Amino acid sequence: MMEVRLDQIRSAMEGAIPGVLATCSPEGEPNVAFLSQVHYVDENHIALSYQFFNKTRRNILANPHGQLTIACPFSARIYRLTLRYVQTQSNGALYERMKAHLEGIASHTGMSGVFRLLGSDIYEVTQLEALPGNTLPSTPKDRNRLNALRRASESISYCSDMGSLVDEALDAMQREFGVPHAMFLVVDEGRHRLYTLGSRGYSHSGIGSEIHMGDGLIGVCAQAGTPIRISWMTQAYRYSKCIRDYVLLSGSGEKLSTEIPYPGLNAPHSQLAVPLICGGQILGVLLAESNDDLCFTYDDEDALFSLAGQVAACLANLRDGNDPEHESEDIPRFFTQQEVAQTPMRVRYFRETHSIFFEDAYIIKGVAGAILWSMLLDYCRLQRTTFSNRELRMDPRINLPDIVANLEARLILLRKRLDDQDMGVELHKCGRGKLTLKVNKQLNLEEFEAGRML
């Protein structure tokens, strides 16, 4: 039998092929249970989730020895692990990671609160063997993750503003790690949600789409502050979009949806969410997903988690308008009065949620909506087109929340949403901490409160 190390067979612990755990009671009665996943702890230990295996657990507590067989989905090689039960952990980093993984799956399947991790059972691997038998031919590694991480980190280090950081992080995930679909989300602390600042590989960008903290893979990843990786799709596992269906009632009585379609895949077979953490604070989440099973490995998780740490450090440094924006940027050409469309565009603003609609098209809400409305008011009343980050931060009409003044992220969101909608209003950077509003239509502004136009 071939001798192997535990860290060499992590791919066999994914659960794509269920593992089999055999235990025995003190009276000699055997019991066999199937496992969905085995968690690697270190070169001598693994962890199994303590949930429902009542017979297995009774056996292990009375007779702390067992054998586990697992199979690599790539080579079909079968491994046998001889185990000795050590302890059960109900807190700590390992427990929290396993708990977050379980909650991420449960949230997607609508079973939150049903699947509950009671503890992380730690086992010492006293013997590890590769069993003889036919195997599939090995395939060469498609990429060197360490080298890919180095190149991605180098490109990230050149980002001098938040917008380029978002774009480069997503581009590096695709270019260096071969991620087919990716998202960059940041935390809106005041509303306990995350919103999408950028995406790659989807039919629509989904800029501004929101997810509640604790909902789905992304929300649980942000709430727990730990990576979550799901490597396969079963018949019972179905991806659920975690966007709250929110509706406003306009003054004329028609319903106006403020939901921005989420850009995620309908039924991803592989997903990896890694948190953006700096100084112990959760700033956002990077998501990678694919239509293929077993697309992301432990190595991908380790590499992208390391990359996310650098992205988070840059994000923290560039937040709140402290980024060294270039003094000279191309100032957009403005339309002449003759070029401006003569039919006014109806712009509606709802005070309760700061939601803005161009005609019947939803644009933005929240703090970003308050920022846009103040700009549009000054444009129409004072013919202003240039604004500074400093005055926006101090504008009482916007009322930035005290607990977070992440103005730059909201301005990026606003600029990208206006570009996506392409309805004649644009926002451009025109210097350090300065913005230019470009409007090529006449605007008819309407403000509503409690369903009535003011």
N, C-alpha and C positions, 0 to 999 in steps of 0.2 A: 504494500500500500504506500502511496506517495505521501510524504510529509509536506505539510503546507502551514503557512502562518495565517492567523485569523484576519489580519489586515489585508491579505491577498484575496479573500473570498467575500468581500463586502457586497459584491453584486448578487451573490446567492442569498443575501438576507433581505432583498427587496420585497419578497412576497409575491412576485409574479407567478412563481410556482410555490404553492403553500408548503410550509415546513410541517414536519410531523414530530411531535414531542411525546415520548413514551416515558411513563412513570409507573411506579409500583407501590402498592400499599404494604404495610409491615407484614400483612398476612400472605403476601405473595400474589395478590390479584393485580394484573396489569391494567393500564388504561392508556389510551392513545387519543391525542387531541391535535387538531390542525391549527396552525398559526398563520395569521395574515402577514406578520412582519417580525423580524428579529432586529434588535437595535445593537449596533456595535458600540462598545464602551471603551475598551482599550485592547491591547494585544493579548490579554488573558481573560477578558470578561465580556459577556453579552448581557442584554436586558430584555425581558419579555414583559408585555403589558399584563397587569393583573386586573381582569374585568369579570369574565363569566366562568372561567375554568374551575368550577367548584371542586370537582373530583380530582383534577390535576393538582390543585392547590392543597387539598387535604393530604394527598399522597406526598407532596414535596415537603410539607411541614413535618410529616411523620417520618419520612424517609427521603432525605435531601439529595437524592441522586436520580439522574435521568439521562436519556439519550435523545438527541435531536438530529434529524436528517433534513438537509436543505439542498436545493439544486440551483445551479447557475443557469439562468434563462438563455445565456449566449452560447455556452459550451455544452449544456446538459450534463455537466459533471456533477455527481452527487457526493456530498460531504456528510460525514457522521461526527457529531460532537458529543463527547461525554461530559456531562455537566454535574456540578455540585452547587446546590443552592446556598447563597451567602446571606442575603438580607433583602428586605423590601423597603424601598424609599418612597415616602409620600410627600417629599418636598425636595428642593434643590434644582440645579440646572438640568440634569438628566430627566427628572420627573416632569419639569415644565416643558421640555422639548417634546417628550412623548405625549404629554397631555395636549399640547398645541396641535400636534399632528393628528391626533384623534378628533379634536374639536373641529379642525379644518375640514376633515372628511364629513363629520356629522352635520356641520352647517350646510354643506352643499347638498346633502341628501335629505334635509329637513328633519334631522333627528337630533338636533341640539338638545342637550339635557337628558337624552336617553342613553347614549354611549358615554359612560363616565369612567375615567381611569381611577381605580382605587389605589394603585401603587405601581412602582416599577420594580419588578423582581430581578435581582442581580444574581447572575450565575458565573462561577468560575469554570472556564473550559479546561478540564484536566487532560483531555486528549482530543486531537483533531486529525481526522483521516480523510483522504480522498479515496472513495471506493472505486474498485476497478469496474470497467465497462466502456462501452462505445461512447464517444463524445463527438461533438461537432468540431469542424476545423476552426482554429482560432483566427480571428480577424485582426488586422493591425489597428492600433489606436488611430482614430481619425485626427487627433490634434494633441499637442502637448499643452496641458492646461497651465502649467507654470509659465511657459513662454508666452502663452496667450494673455495671462494675467499681467505679465511684465509690459507687453505692448499696450494693453488696455489702460494700465495705470499711467504709462507715459503720456498717452493721448489725453487722459483726464487731467493731468497736471498742468496742461497748457490752457485750460478753460479759465477765462477771466470774468465771466458773468454767468448768471444762473441759466439763462436761455441756452448758451452753448454747452453748459454742463449737462442739462437734460438731454440735448440732442446727441452729444458725444457718448454719454453713458449708454443710450439705446443703440447707437451705431456700433459701439464696441461690443455689445452683447451679440449683435448679429454678425459682425465682421470677424471677431476673434473667437467667439464661442459657438458660432453656428446656430444661434437661437432663432427659430423661424418667426416667432411672435413674441413681442415684448411690450411692457408698459412701465411707465415711471409715474408713481403716485406720491403725493405729499399729504401730510396730515394737516387738517384744519382743526386745530385744537379747540377752538371756541364752539364748534358744532359737533365734535366727536365723530368726524368723518374723514375719509380720504378722498381727494379729487385727482383726476387724471391730468397730468401736465404734458404728457407725450406718449406716443405709442408707435410701434413699427409692425408691419406685416398684416394689418387688418384692412377690411374693405372701407372702413371709416375710422377716423382718428379717435373719436370718443373724448376729445378734449373737454374737460369740465365734468365728465360723468363722475358720479359719487358712489361711495360704498361706506356703509356704517362700520365703525370699529366693532370687531367681533363677528362680522358677517363674512361667511365664505373664507376661502383660503387667504385672501388678501387681508381682510379685516382681522382674522385670528392671528395672522403673522404680525400685524402691527400691534395688536393688543398684547400678545405674549412676548414680542420682541425676539423671536427665534425663527430660523428658517423652517419652512415646511415644504416637503417634496412628496409628490404623488406620482408614481411611475407607470401606472397602468389604469385602464378603465374596465370595470366590470359591468355586467348587465344592470346591476342594482345601483351603480353610481351614475348619477346624472348631474351635469353642471347646472347650477341655478344662478341666474343673474341676481346680484345683490343690490339692486338699485330700487329705492323706495319710490312707489308710484305716487307722485305728488301732483295735485291739480289746483289751479286757481280759477276763480270765477271772475270774469271781467265785468265791467259796468254794463255791457250790453247783454250779459247773460250767457254768452258762449263759454265753453270750457277751454282753457288754455293749459297745455301740459308743459311743465318745467323740467321734464326728464330729458337728459341728454343720453342717447343710446350708448350703452356700455360696449366697448370694442372687442370684448373677449370672444373666444371660440365657443360655439354652441355645445360641443362635446369634446373637450380636450382629453387626450389619452395620457399626457404627461404635463405636470405643472411643477414649477419651483418658484416659491416666493421667498425673498430674502429681505429682512428689515434694514432700513437706513438708520443707524444708531450712532450718535455722537455725544460723548459726555453723559451716557446713560439715558439720553432723550431720544424717543422714537420720532424721526423726522419724516419717514415715508417708507415706501416699499418698492422694490424692483420685482417684476413678475416676468417669468419666462414660461411659455407653454408651447405645446406641439400637438399635432394630430396623431403622432406616432407613439406607441407604447415604449417604455424604457428609454426615452430620449435623454433624460437627465440622470446622471449618476452621482455617487457620493463625491467624486472628484469635481464635478460641475458645481455641486453645492458648496464645497470648500472654496473653490476659486471665486464664484460669484459672491459668496459671503465676504471674502476678503476685498473684492472690488467694491462692494457696497459700503464697506467701512471707509474707503478713501472717498467715495462719492459723498457720503454723509458728512465727512470732515469738510470737504469743499462746499457743500450745501450750507452748512452752518456758518462758514466764513463769508459766504456771499449773500446770505439772507439780509433782509431789512435795509436794502439799498446800499450796503457797504462794499459792493463789488466795484472794482476799478474799471468802470465802463470807459470805452474809448471816447475821447473828446470829439473825434470827427467821424461821423457816420453820414451816409447819403441821406439828405433831406428829401422827402418825396415831393414830386411836382404836384402843385395844387391845381384844381380845375378852375377855369374862369367862370364867371357868372353865366356866360352863354353855354358853357358845357354842362353846367349843373342841370339835372333833370328838373323839368318844370312842375311835374306832378309830385306834391309833397309825399314823403313816406311817413306813415303813421308810426309813432314811437310811443309805446305805453310802458309806464313805470308803476309798479305796485309796491307801496311803502312797506307793507308788513314783511315781505321777504326780499325786498330790493330786486325784484324780478323785472327784466326788461324784454319787451317784444318789439321787433321790427315787423310791422304789419302783423301777421299771425305766426311769425317764426320766432320761437324762443331763442334768446341770445345768451343771457347770463343771469345769475342771481347772487344773493349774499353780498359780501364785501366788494367783490369785483363789480357787481351790479350797481352798488352805491357809488363806486368810483366812476363808472361810465356815465351814470346819470348826472353827476356833478359836472363832468366835462361837457356833456351835451347841453346842459343848462347854460354854462358859461359861453359855449360856442354860439348858441342861438341868441342869447341876450346881450353878450359883450363882444361877439365876434372873435373870441379867443381861440387860438389853435395850438398854443404851446403851453405846456404844464411841467412842473418840476415835481420830483418825488417828495421833496421836502414840504411843499405846500399841500400836496395830496395827503401826506401823513398827518398834517395839522388841520385839515379841513373838517370843521365840526359837522358838516352834512354827511360825511363818510363815516365818522365815528368808529375808527379802527378799534377793535377790542384790545383791552389792556393786556390780556395774557399773551397775545401774539401780535406782533406788528410786521408780519412777513409780507410786506407790501410788494416786494419784487416778484415773488411767486404768483401773486394775484394779477400783477400786470402782465406777466408772461401768459397766464391763463386767458386773460382778456384779449390780448393781442392775437393769440392763436384762435380763439373762438370767433373773433371778427373776421379773420382770414378764412376760416372754415365756412362761415356763412356767406361771405362775399356779397353783402347787400349794400355796398356803397359807403361804409364807414370803416376806416382803418386807423390803427394806432402804430406809430413808429418811434423808435429811439432816435434822438437827434443830437446826442451829446451826453456828457456825464450827468446822470440823474435827471435827464430831460426827455420829454415826450412830445410828439406832434400828432394832433388829431387831423386826419384827412377825411373830408366829407365831400362826396360828389352828388348829393341829392339834397333837395330842400326837405327840412324836417318839420313835422307837426307833432310837438310834444304833448302828451297827455299823462297826468299823474292821478293815480287812484289810491284811495284809502278806504278800507272796510267796504270794498265793492262799489264805491261812489267816486266819480271823477271830481277832482278839486278844481 
